[in-house]
Structure formats: structure tokens, C-alpha cells
């Protein structure tokens, strides 16, 4: 991938909670973008804030703010406050990540498909999930399947939204 990847809170925190942020760095260093709204959500949990600040200090992640009166900021307001009929209001982090992805021709990194799928389809966004990131790490020999299952289990223990009970099960589902 060569595009910037805009992470929402749930997807990034899946890796932070389990001390697997190194996978993101190895796969996407200099492409990881963190919307300001996601950063603000992460500040509510000191552990996640400390890890995020470390990534920012090491320049593994860049912080992106929405600029007032731009199309991206207007879309953010629409998604987080007043969506079109038939579409649901989504969280600030998700809305910011979607808006920035759309207007920067980036890639959305999100796990919460129940909230974001309709917008991914509407705006024809490229996206990745934690499962796909883990699969890419496996494909590039950064982890093996056993390690993937262990990480997956830890992510589930931290209440991350994942589409299968194990990484092995996820791999079978995607074929």
C-alpha cells in the first residue's frame, strides 16, 4: 500500500492494547495517520495515550486535524451530527477517519463495520480491518499463525470487535 492509512480508535487500540503496534510500524511506517478526534478519544485512557504519544514522538504516526470549512470538515460534521436520511450518526473518530480518507484518497482502518460499512460503500473507500492487517503481517512473515491466534485472543480479551473467534478461523473465512 502506498496511500495514507487513517485509523479509527478501535482499530488502532486493538494493536496498542496488545503491544502489537510494532506490526503497524513494520507494515505502514510513515503512512499511519491519526485524526485529531481519534487522538482525543485515546486521551481518555492513560495507557493508550502514553503509547500513542510515543508513536507520535517517534514519528511513526502523524496527527491530522480537520481544517474548518473544508469539504472534509463539512463531511465530518454531517457524519457525526446530521447524516442523510437512512444513514446513522457515527462516532467522532470514525467520522473523522472516513472524512480524511475520502478527501485524501487514503485508506480507512476500522473494525466497526456495522457503523462504517454504509459509508465505505457510499464513498467507495479503500479500507482495511484488524483482520486484514494481521493477514498482511502473516503474509510478510512478521507473525506466524500461532502468534496470530495469541494476538487475536488478547485483542478479544480487550473487547476489540473482530469477525471470528480465532485468527485461524478468520483465515478460513477469508478464503
N, C-alpha and C positions, 0 to 999 in steps of 0.2 A: 504494500500500500504506500502511496506517496502523498495522499491527502491528509490534512489535519484531522485528528480524531477528537471530537467534542464529547467528553464523558459526562454522564449524569451521575448523580450522587450514589445511587445503588450500585451501578456497575463499578465505579472506582472503589467504593468502600468494600466491595467483595474482595478485592485484592489487598487493600490496606488492612482490613481486619485480620487477614490470614497471613500477613507478612510476605505476600507474593508480588508486591509492587515491582520487584526486580524483573518479573516476566514482562510487564508493560514496558519497562525501560529497555529491556533487550529487544523487544519486538518493535517498539514505536518511538524510541527516544527522539526527541526534538519534534515529534508530531502530536504529542499529547497536549490538548488544550482543555483548560478548566474554566468554564463560565464562572463569573463572579458570584452568581446566585448559587451555584453548586458549592463554591468555597464557603459562602455564608452558611449553607446547610451543614457543612462539615465542621464549622466552628462550634456547633452545639455539642460536639463530642470531643473532649480534650485529646484523647488518644488519636482520633482521626485527624484532628487539626495539627497535632505535632508531626505526624507522618507526612501530611500534605505540605506543611511549611518546609519540611526537609526536602521534599521533591522540588518545591519551588526554589529554594536556596541553591540546590544543586543544578538548577536549570534543566531538570528532567521533564518539567511540566511548565507550561506558560499559562498565566492568568489572563483571561479575555473579558473585557467589560463591554456591555452593550452601549452604544452611543445613542443618546437621546435623539429622537426624530428621524432615525434611520429606518429603513424597511425592516431590518432585523428587530429593532426595539419595538416597532409597532406590532410585528407578529408576536413577539413575546407577550405583550400586553393582551393581545387578542386570545392567545392560547391559555394564559394564566388567569384571565379575568372574564372575558366575554367572547367565547368561541361561537362560530357559526352554528345555527340550529342543527341538531343531530350530532354535534361533536361535544365532547366533555371537557370541562376545565381540568387542566393538569397542573402538577406542582411547578413551582418556580424554577427549580433546577432542570427539570425535564423540558419546560418551555424554553428556557434559555439555550439549552443544548440543541434543541430542534431548530430554533431560530438561527443560531450561529451556523449550524450545519447547512441549513438551506442557503443562507446568503454568503457563505464562504466556500460553497461546493465541497464540503467536508464529509466526514463520516460520523454518524451518531453512534455512540457506545452506550447501550442501555439494556437493562434486563427486564424492565417493566413493560412487556409487550401489551398487556391489557390496557395500559394507558396510552402508549405511543404508537401502536401499530396503525391506527387510523390516520395519524399524521405522517407516518413513514410512507404509507400508500398514497395519501393525498399529494404530498410534495415530492414523491418519488425519490426519497432519500436513500443513500447508501447507509448501511448500518452494520454493526457487529454487536454480539452479545458476549457475556462472560463465557458461555459455552464455546462460541466460535474462537474467542481469544485463547481459551485453553486448548482447543483443537489445533490452532496455529502453533502454539508452544510445543505441542506434541509433534506436529509435523516438522518443526525445526529442531527437534531433539533437545529442547530446553527442559522437558519433563518426559517421563515415561508414563504409561497408563496407570501403573500402581501409584506413582506420585500424584497423578491427576485425580485419582479416586480419593486420596488422602486430602488434597487441597479442596476438592468438591465437598467432602464430608465436613471439613472445617467451615466452608462457606455456608453450608446449610445450617450448621450449628449456630452461626451468627445471623440466622434468619434472612439470608440472601435469597432472592427469588430465582430459582433455577428450574429448568424444564424437565429434569429427571432426578431420580433418587441417587444415582451414581454417575460418575464420568463415563464409565464403561457403558451404562445404559444410554447415555446421551450419544456416545459414538455409534451405537447400534441404530438409534433413531435417525441419525442424520444420513445413513446410507440408503 
